[in-house]
Amino acid sequence: MGGRDVKQHRRPPQEPERRPVAGRQLAIDFRQHDDPNSRGQDERPPLPQQQLEMTAQLVAELRALRLAIQDQNRAPHKNNAPLTREQAAGYLGVHKDTLYRWAVEEGRIAYSRLGDGAKAALRFNKKDIDDFLERNRIPTVEETRARTS
């Protein structure tokens, strides 16, 4: 069998792909990382200085993203908005089914339903959750001794 020379065609350069992350557009060329065929055979790997610059850019963008995510996580608690079942369970550090049982089945935590019927969404006020925590607080030994004396 005779061999044929196969010439590889390069794709024309394109703008870096922009992906939305936490409400921001990042100008990172994800194609370099996502597509194993994006680098031609005759291209050289980036020089160490280029790698350092890319790493520094990525670290800076990751820090900015982390701050944006932290701000988003704090937002529902700032304006005293009602919490979803998942948010309230996260605040208490329990599973959302445990919170449902405590609130709906056992009546230990006050809640609101958005709509009629058993499948309507639940909402919790942070104050009601804090009241639940205070009611179920176990006093220290010193507090118990101070009450009895």
C-alpha positions, 0 to 999 in steps of 0.5 A: 500500500502506498502512503499518502501525505496528509496535510493538516489544516489549521483553524484561523485564530479566533477570539477567546471564548467568553463564559459567564461566571457569577455574572461576569464575562471572563476573557480566558481562552478555554479552547486551549484547555478544553480541546486537545486538538486545538494545538497543532503539531508544529506549535511550541508549548508556552514559554515559562514567562507566559505560563507565569503570566497566565497563572497570575491572571487566573489567580487574580480572576479566581480571587475576584470570583470567590469574592463575588460568590461570597457576596452572593451568599451573603445577600439573602441575609442582608435584607431579611428576606425569607429563606428557602428550605435549602437556605434555612437548612444550610443556616442550621447545618441540617439536611433539608428533609430534617428541617421539613420534618421539624417545621411541617410534621412536628411544628417546631419551627414557624414557616410560611407556604407560598400558595395552597396545597401540600406541595407549595414552596416553604419559606422561613424567617431568620428570626423564627429559626433563631427563636427555634435555636434559642428555645432548644439551647441547652444551658451551661453548667454554670448557668444551671447552677446560677438559676438554682442558687 
